[in-house]
Amino acid sequence: MLFNPSRDQARRFLLDAWSKRRGGLPATALEIMAADIIELHPEYHALFAAGDEALQKEWTPEGGESNPFLHLSLHLAIEEQLSIDQPPGLRAAFEALLERRGDRHEALHGILDCLGETLWRAQRDRAPPDGAAYLDCLRRTI
């Protein structure tokens, strides 16, 4: 069975991972990975310092806002995908993008845009994410 957390569970996981980092508390490998990703995004640190208040906030594209929890969750998904090279070829595409952009975080954001588009299309079409289209998007980004 796949782990499929609710919106609130995913948000709580990220908040807890950051809280453990800030408090110097023991964390799981996944929590450490999540906290490392949050560390790369100082623009979100004040939100995470707000704790439970952040759980209920809404971000809308119409308001010109991007959802920090979605952004960080996509980062986390990409790290997991890279660790197992899924879809096959993702790691090679990432390495090429990293070489081109010269910065790991910037390269991850190139992948993030493609993953976001792939997930949006899957939702729109009520279909599973298309791994081939995801890789095609990455190849166009390189």
Secondary structure, 3 states (H helix, E strand, C coil): CCCCCCHHHHHHHHHHHHHHHHHCCCCCHHHHHHHHHHHCCHHHHHHHHCHHHHHHCCCCHHHCCCCHHHHHHHHHHHHHHHHHCCCCCHHHHHHHHHHHHCCHHHHHHHHHHHHHHHHHHHHHHCCCCCHHHHHHHHHHHC
